[in-house]
Amino acid sequence: MTVAMSDPSAPHDPQAAPHQEHHVRTPTHELSHEAKLARERFHTTVLSIVLLGVLAMLAYAAAFDLDHWAEWVVFGGICFAGLGTVVAIKSR
């Protein structure tokens, strides 16, 4: 009697052959060095764009909501830290 793998009531058989998972992308440990570097460059570019987008949204919100000099100082510190992060990420 064979029980389907999708049946949650069937117990796991440790002697059974391992199930091969389907990967949409090649796992990183199977890539060549050049492909790993290309993937890392892509990921850091995406993260930098997202961070700049968040900083742009903060700048938009700041333009309409900040009305005290201390709030602008804190906002400047946040922007400085965000831009420093982008420079640190892209300088690798």
C-alpha positions as a Markdown table, in Angstrom:
| # | Residue | x | y | z |
|---|---|---|---|---|
| 1 | Met | 0.0 | 0.0 | 0.0 |
| 2 | Thr | 1.4 | 3.4 | -1.0 |
| 3 | Val | 0.4 | 6.5 | 0.8 |
| 4 | Ala | 0.7 | 9.9 | -1.0 |
| 5 | Met | 3.3 | 12.3 | 0.4 |
| 6 | Ser | 0.7 | 15.0 | 0.7 |
| 7 | Asp | -1.4 | 13.0 | 3.2 |
| 8 | Pro | -0.7 | 14.6 | 6.6 |
| 9 | Ser | -2.0 | 11.5 | 8.5 |
| 10 | Ala | 0.8 | 9.3 | 7.0 |
| 11 | Pro | 3.8 | 9.0 | 9.3 |
| 12 | His | 7.3 | 9.9 | 7.9 |
| 13 | Asp | 9.3 | 6.9 | 6.9 |
| 14 | Pro | 13.0 | 7.6 | 7.6 |
| 15 | Gln | 14.0 | 4.7 | 5.3 |
| 16 | Ala | 12.3 | 6.3 | 2.3 |
| 17 | Ala | 14.3 | 8.1 | -0.4 |
| 18 | Pro | 14.7 | 11.8 | 0.3 |
| 19 | His | 12.3 | 14.1 | -1.5 |
| 20 | Gln | 13.9 | 16.4 | -4.0 |
| 21 | Glu | 12.7 | 19.9 | -3.6 |
| 22 | His | 12.0 | 22.2 | -6.5 |
| 23 | His | 14.1 | 25.4 | -6.4 |
| 24 | Val | 13.0 | 28.3 | -8.5 |
| 25 | Arg | 16.6 | 29.7 | -8.4 |
| 26 | Thr | 19.9 | 27.8 | -8.1 |
| 27 | Pro | 21.0 | 27.7 | -4.4 |
| 28 | Thr | 23.9 | 30.0 | -3.7 |
| 29 | His | 26.2 | 27.2 | -2.7 |
| 30 | Glu | 25.9 | 25.6 | -6.2 |
| 31 | Leu | 26.8 | 28.8 | -8.1 |
| 32 | Ser | 30.2 | 29.7 | -9.5 |
| 33 | His | 32.2 | 32.5 | -7.8 |
| 34 | Glu | 31.3 | 35.0 | -10.6 |
| 35 | Ala | 27.6 | 34.1 | -10.3 |
| 36 | Lys | 27.7 | 34.5 | -6.5 |
| 37 | Leu | 29.2 | 38.0 | -7.0 |
| 38 | Ala | 26.6 | 38.9 | -9.6 |
| 39 | Arg | 23.8 | 37.8 | -7.2 |
| 40 | Glu | 25.3 | 39.8 | -4.4 |
| 41 | Arg | 25.6 | 42.9 | -6.6 |
| 42 | Phe | 21.9 | 42.5 | -7.5 |
| 43 | His | 20.8 | 42.1 | -3.9 |
| 44 | Thr | 22.8 | 45.1 | -2.7 |
| 45 | Thr | 21.4 | 47.3 | -5.5 |
| 46 | Val | 17.9 | 46.3 | -4.6 |
| 47 | Leu | 18.5 | 47.0 | -0.9 |
| 48 | Ser | 20.1 | 50.4 | -1.8 |
| 49 | Ile | 17.1 | 51.4 | -4.0 |
| 50 | Val | 14.7 | 50.4 | -1.2 |
| 51 | Leu | 16.7 | 52.4 | 1.4 |
| 52 | Leu | 16.7 | 55.5 | -0.9 |
| 53 | Gly | 13.0 | 55.1 | -1.4 |
| 54 | Val | 12.4 | 55.0 | 2.4 |
| 55 | Leu | 14.6 | 58.1 | 2.7 |
| 56 | Ala | 12.6 | 59.9 | 0.0 |
| 57 | Met | 9.3 | 59.1 | 1.8 |
| 58 | Leu | 10.8 | 60.4 | 5.0 |
| 59 | Ala | 11.9 | 63.6 | 3.2 |
| 60 | Tyr | 8.4 | 64.0 | 1.8 |
| 61 | Ala | 6.8 | 63.5 | 5.3 |
| 62 | Ala | 9.4 | 65.9 | 6.8 |
| 63 | Ala | 8.6 | 68.7 | 4.4 |
| 64 | Phe | 5.1 | 68.8 | 5.7 |
| 65 | Asp | 5.3 | 67.8 | 9.3 |
| 66 | Leu | 8.5 | 69.1 | 10.8 |
| 67 | Asp | 8.2 | 72.5 | 12.3 |
| 68 | His | 10.9 | 72.7 | 15.0 |
| 69 | Trp | 14.6 | 72.9 | 14.6 |
| 70 | Ala | 15.2 | 69.8 | 16.8 |
| 71 | Glu | 13.0 | 67.7 | 14.6 |
| 72 | Trp | 15.1 | 68.7 | 11.6 |
| 73 | Val | 18.3 | 67.8 | 13.4 |
| 74 | Val | 17.0 | 64.3 | 14.1 |
| 75 | Phe | 15.8 | 64.0 | 10.5 |
| 76 | Gly | 19.2 | 65.1 | 9.3 |
| 77 | Gly | 20.9 | 62.4 | 11.4 |
| 78 | Ile | 18.6 | 59.7 | 10.1 |
| 79 | Cys | 19.3 | 60.8 | 6.5 |
| 80 | Phe | 23.0 | 61.0 | 7.2 |
| 81 | Ala | 23.0 | 57.5 | 8.6 |
| 82 | Gly | 20.9 | 56.2 | 5.7 |
| 83 | Leu | 23.2 | 57.7 | 3.1 |
| 84 | Gly | 26.2 | 56.4 | 4.9 |
| 85 | Thr | 24.7 | 52.9 | 4.8 |
| 86 | Val | 24.2 | 53.2 | 1.0 |
| 87 | Val | 27.8 | 54.3 | 0.6 |
| 88 | Ala | 29.0 | 51.5 | 2.8 |
| 89 | Ile | 27.0 | 48.9 | 0.9 |
| 90 | Lys | 28.0 | 50.2 | -2.6 |
| 91 | Ser | 31.8 | 50.5 | -1.7 |
| 92 | Arg | 32.1 | 46.7 | -1.3 |
